[in-house]
C-alpha cells in the first residue's frame, strides 16, 4: 500500500528553489492542479522579489458541508497556529482562490522545515475540522458547536460524515466512482481492505467495515449524499488513535482516503493492462516462431507441397 504525501512535491521544490536563490531577482508565475481539484498559484514579481504569494483554490463545498467563506471550519485558526506570525493572510484572497498567503523572505528564515509545512497547506486547511473534532476526542469531550452528524468536504461536491462522541468518532465514507470498471475494482479493493484489517499485526488500527448500503450512523443525512455505487466504508476512531503525533497522520489519512483508494484502483487497472499486453505479446512471439511443415503425405503416400498465399493465388489464376 502506498500512502500519499501530505506536502505538494512541486510546491515544496518551488519554495526551496526560490529560498536558495534569494540573491537573484526572478519572476515566478506558476499555476497547477493536484488531486481532488485543489489548485495552486505561486507568484513572485520583479518589483518585490522577496515577497511570495501562495494562493489555494478548494472545490466548492456542497450545502451540507461546514464552511465559512469557502474555507472549512477552523481553517484560519489552523493556519495561524501552524505558521505563526511570519505569514500574512490576505483578505480578500486573490480572485478565483479560496485563500492567499503572503510570505516575506526578508522577515522569515526560509529553512526546509518551514517550507515543508507551507507545502502542506492543503493538509492544514482541509484537515482543520477533523483536528477540532479529534482534539476533543483526545480529551474525551465533544465540541458543543457541532451537530450530531458532521459533513466534511473532501472532493468536488462530495462529503464524508463524522458522528462525534466523547469516547469515539465514527467516520463514514460514501464511495462513488464514475467509471464502471473503477467501481468494480474499488468494491473488490475495499472488501480486501476490510479483511486485511483483521490481521493480528493491525490490532491497534481503527476498526473498519464495508457495506453496500448506508450504515445506521448516517440516519438523517440528505438522501442525495447517500448515493454510493461502491458502498460505504466506516472507521471507528478512539482516543488512542489521535494522541500526540498520531493526530496529524490520522487526519491526513482520513481526509485523503478516497484519493488513496482511487490511486490504487488506477494502479491495479494499469497493472492488469500491462499483464494483458505482455501476454498478447508472448502469444504473438510464439506464433511468429512456429514453423509450418514444408511437405505432408496423404494416405496413399502421395506427396503434397504446402503453398504460400501468393503461390496459391497464382496457381488458381491459371
SULPE-V368553 format. One record per residue. N is the residue number from 1. RES is the residue in one small letter. PHI is phi as a letter, one per 30 degrees, with the letter a starting at -180 (none if undefined). PSI is psi in degrees with one decimal (none if undefined). Layout:
BEGIN
N,RES,PHI,PSI
N,RES,PHI,PSI
END
This chain:
BEGIN
1,x,none,135.8
2,x,c,124.4
3,x,c,142.7
4,x,d,143.5
5,x,d,146.1
6,x,d,-21.1
7,x,c,153.5
8,x,d,119.4
9,x,d,-40.4
10,x,d,-39.9
11,x,d,-43.1
12,x,d,-42.5
13,x,d,-38.3
14,x,d,-44.2
15,x,d,-42.3
16,x,d,-42.1
17,x,d,-41.8
18,x,d,-41.3
19,x,d,-30.4
20,x,d,-5.9
21,x,b,43.6
22,x,d,-21.1
23,x,d,-7.8
24,x,c,128.0
25,x,d,102.6
26,x,b,160.0
27,x,c,128.6
28,x,b,142.2
29,x,a,85.2
30,x,c,137.0
31,x,b,137.0
32,x,a,164.5
33,x,b,135.8
34,x,c,-175.9
35,x,e,152.1
36,x,i,26.5
37,x,i,36.5
38,x,c,120.8
39,x,c,139.0
40,x,c,152.9
41,x,b,121.0
42,x,c,131.0
43,x,b,132.5
44,x,b,129.3
45,x,c,157.4
46,x,d,-26.8
47,x,d,-41.5
48,x,b,77.9
49,x,d,-16.8
50,x,d,-5.7
51,x,c,132.3
52,x,b,129.0
53,x,c,126.0
54,x,c,117.3
55,x,c,142.7
56,x,b,132.6
57,x,c,122.9
58,x,c,157.8
59,x,d,151.0
60,x,d,125.8
61,x,d,140.3
62,x,d,166.3
63,x,e,-33.0
64,x,d,-12.8
65,x,d,145.9
66,x,d,123.2
67,x,a,154.1
68,x,b,115.5
69,x,h,39.2
70,x,i,0.5
71,x,c,149.5
72,x,d,161.5
73,x,e,128.4
74,x,i,7.9
75,x,d,-45.4
76,x,d,-44.0
77,x,d,-37.6
78,x,d,-37.1
79,x,d,-44.3
80,x,d,-38.0
81,x,d,-39.3
82,x,d,-41.5
83,x,c,-11.3
84,x,i,-152.1
85,x,c,1.8
86,x,d,-7.6
87,x,b,146.3
88,x,c,129.7
89,x,c,117.4
90,x,d,132.6
91,x,b,112.1
92,x,d,163.9
93,x,d,173.5
94,x,d,151.7
95,x,e,132.4
96,x,i,3.3
97,x,b,156.1
98,x,d,-25.6
99,x,a,140.5
100,x,b,126.0
101,x,c,143.0
102,x,c,125.6
103,x,c,125.2
104,x,c,106.6
105,x,d,-20.1
106,x,d,-14.5
107,x,c,-13.9
108,x,b,134.2
109,x,d,111.6
110,x,d,67.7
111,x,d,167.7
112,x,d,-34.9
113,x,d,-44.7
114,x,d,-42.6
115,x,d,-32.4
116,x,d,-38.9
117,x,d,-40.7
118,x,d,-36.1
119,x,d,-13.2
120,x,c,25.6
121,x,e,-33.0
122,x,d,-46.0
123,x,d,-42.0
124,x,d,-44.7
125,x,d,-53.7
126,x,d,-21.7
127,x,c,-0.2
128,x,e,-48.8
129,x,d,-33.6
130,x,d,-40.2
131,x,d,-38.7
132,x,e,-46.9
133,x,d,-42.8
134,x,d,-29.1
135,x,d,-37.7
136,x,d,-37.1
137,x,d,-41.5
138,x,d,-32.5
139,x,c,7.0
140,x,h,47.2
141,x,b,174.2
142,x,b,132.8
143,x,d,126.5
144,x,d,-24.8
145,x,d,-1.6
146,x,c,148.4
147,x,d,172.4
148,x,d,-36.5
149,x,c,118.5
150,x,c,128.8
151,x,c,130.4
152,x,b,129.6
153,x,d,138.0
154,x,b,-12.3
155,x,b,166.1
156,x,e,119.8
157,x,i,23.6
158,x,b,145.9
159,x,b,160.0
160,x,c,168.0
161,x,b,146.7
162,x,b,141.1
163,x,c,95.0
164,x,d,134.8
165,x,b,166.9
166,x,d,-31.5
167,x,c,-8.5
168,x,a,162.1
169,x,b,123.8
170,x,c,128.1
171,x,c,123.5
172,x,b,130.7
173,x,c,116.1
174,x,d,122.3
175,x,c,116.3
176,x,b,141.2
177,x,b,140.6
178,x,d,-38.2
179,x,d,137.4
180,x,d,-36.7
181,x,d,-42.5
182,x,d,-37.8
183,x,d,-44.4
184,x,d,-45.8
185,x,d,-40.6
186,x,d,-41.1
187,x,d,-44.7
188,x,d,-42.9
189,x,d,-44.0
190,x,d,-36.8
191,x,d,-42.7
192,x,d,-34.9
193,x,d,-43.5
194,x,d,-40.6
195,x,d,-38.5
196,x,d,-30.7
197,x,d,-23.8
198,x,d,-4.4
199,x,d,148.7
200,x,d,-32.3
201,x,d,-15.0
202,x,c,27.5
203,x,d,-29.9
204,x,d,-6.1
205,x,d,158.4
206,x,e,141.9
207,x,d,147.6
208,x,b,140.8
209,x,b,155.5
210,x,b,142.0
211,x,b,147.3
212,x,d,-18.2
213,x,c,165.4
214,x,d,134.6
215,x,d,164.1
216,x,d,-28.7
217,x,d,-21.4
218,x,c,12.7
219,x,d,128.1
220,x,j,-9.0
221,x,d,149.4
222,x,e,137.8
223,x,d,-35.5
224,x,d,-17.2
225,x,d,-5.2
226,x,c,16.2
227,x,d,113.2
228,x,b,108.9
229,x,d,-7.8
230,x,c,18.0
231,x,i,-167.9
232,x,b,135.7
233,x,c,131.8
234,x,b,130.5
235,x,c,147.8
236,x,c,116.5
237,x,c,127.2
238,x,c,165.9
239,x,e,-33.1
240,x,d,-19.0
241,x,d,-9.2
242,x,b,20.0
243,x,d,135.3
244,x,h,-129.7
245,x,d,-13.1
246,x,d,-22.2
247,x,d,-52.1
248,x,d,-40.6
249,x,d,-41.7
250,x,d,-42.5
251,x,d,-46.6
252,x,d,-44.6
253,x,d,-36.3
254,x,d,-41.5
255,x,d,-19.0
256,x,c,20.9
257,x,d,-43.7
258,x,d,-41.4
259,x,d,-36.8
260,x,d,-45.8
261,x,d,-44.2
262,x,d,-40.3
263,x,e,-47.3
264,x,d,-30.6
265,x,d,-47.6
266,x,d,-37.6
267,x,d,-42.3
268,x,d,-41.3
269,x,d,-43.2
270,x,d,-37.2
271,x,d,-42.1
272,x,d,-39.0
273,x,d,-40.4
274,x,d,-43.9
275,x,d,-40.0
276,x,d,-41.0
277,x,d,-41.6
278,x,d,-38.3
279,x,d,-44.4
280,x,d,-42.1
281,x,d,-39.4
282,x,d,-35.7
283,x,d,-40.8
284,x,d,-40.2
285,x,d,-39.9
286,x,d,-38.7
287,x,d,-37.5
288,x,d,-31.7
289,x,d,-13.7
290,x,d,135.5
291,x,c,119.4
292,x,d,152.1
293,x,d,137.3
294,x,d,-35.7
295,x,b,147.2
296,x,b,157.9
297,x,c,143.2
298,x,d,-176.9
299,x,d,-28.6
300,x,c,25.6
301,x,i,18.4
302,x,d,141.8
303,x,c,143.7
304,x,b,139.8
305,x,c,132.4
306,x,d,124.4
307,x,c,144.0
308,x,d,172.7
309,x,d,-42.3
310,x,d,-41.4
311,x,d,-39.1
312,x,d,-40.7
313,x,d,-37.9
314,x,d,-39.5
315,x,d,-43.9
316,x,d,-30.2
317,x,d,-24.0
318,x,d,none
END
